[in-house]
Amino acid sequence: TQSRTSAASDVYKRQLLHSINDIIDYSQLIGKTFKLNPAKIDLKYLMKNIVKIFQQEAETKKMKILLDFKVSQQNLIVINDQARLTQIMFNLLTNAIKFTQKGQIVVNVSDSENQPELLTIAVQDSGYGIKKEEIT
């Protein structure tokens, strides 16, 4: 019971932080002061930590969350804005957990098929998705 309360508290904190970040981003976009901060990051380490953050929440819904890292370079250092990439992954995983009732969520990181210098990051879940007629 205490672990459920702790998990619920973590979810609430994450959602609150997400809302605050969205408000800050919106105000920066409107004020034209939004900036990216590219830096070297260890992509595998970052993705492992992000998935780990969401594991307890997924487990409370009796789901699995997995990282499928299929990149030819094992020690992958990339140039990216870590805060923005983390924010995007949090948004995707929050939605995946929210709209998936059972099954699993997989974060796929792989080499791009057509452009070897690019990577593909995808979140796949077994949720019900969006109806075709609702996509514009």
C-alpha positions, 0 to 999 in steps of 0.5 A: 500500500505504501509503495502504491502511495509512493508511486501515485505521488511520483506520478503526480509530481512528474505531471506537475513538473510536466505542466510547469515545463510546458508553461515555461516553454510556451512563454519562451516560444511566445517571447521568442527566447526559447533556446536549445542547449546541445551538449554531448550525452551518453544516449544509452545511459540516458534512455536506461535512466528514463525507462527506469523512472517509469518502471514502477508506474508500469508495474503498478498497472501490471505492464512491462516497460522495456528498452530495445537498444539496437545501435551499432555503436555500443558507447554512443555519445550524441549531441542533443539537448538532454533536457528537451530529449528527456522532456519528449521521452517523458511526454511519450512514456506518460501517454503510453502508460496512461493509454495502455491498459495491459501489455507492454511498452517498448522504447526502441533506439536504432540506427536509421535505415536510410541515413546511418548518421541518424538514429530513430527513437520510437515508443511502441505500446499495446494501447488502443491508439487513435482512431483513423477518423480522428487523425487529421 
